[in-house]
Amino acid sequence: MDNLIDEKGWLHCPKCGQRTEQKIGPDTIAHHWPMYCPQCGRESVLNVLDGKVKLASSKERGGAL
């Protein structure tokens, strides 16, 4: 799943691919959003814009390159 959002708007974990408890609307905007996956227990930092979800780069998150 390239976009991490299914046809009904459910967000999927970028690590394990399982559906999370968050829904994303087509007009949702989020910058550096910490998304927690209850299935695998991992947290990912996401950017959401124009109905597309992308992982924030480690540089954006303040980590090492």
Secondary structure, DSSP 8 states (H G I E B T S, - for coil): --SSB-TTSEEE-TTT--EEEEE--TT--EEEEEEE-TTT--EEEEEEETTEEEE--HHHHT---
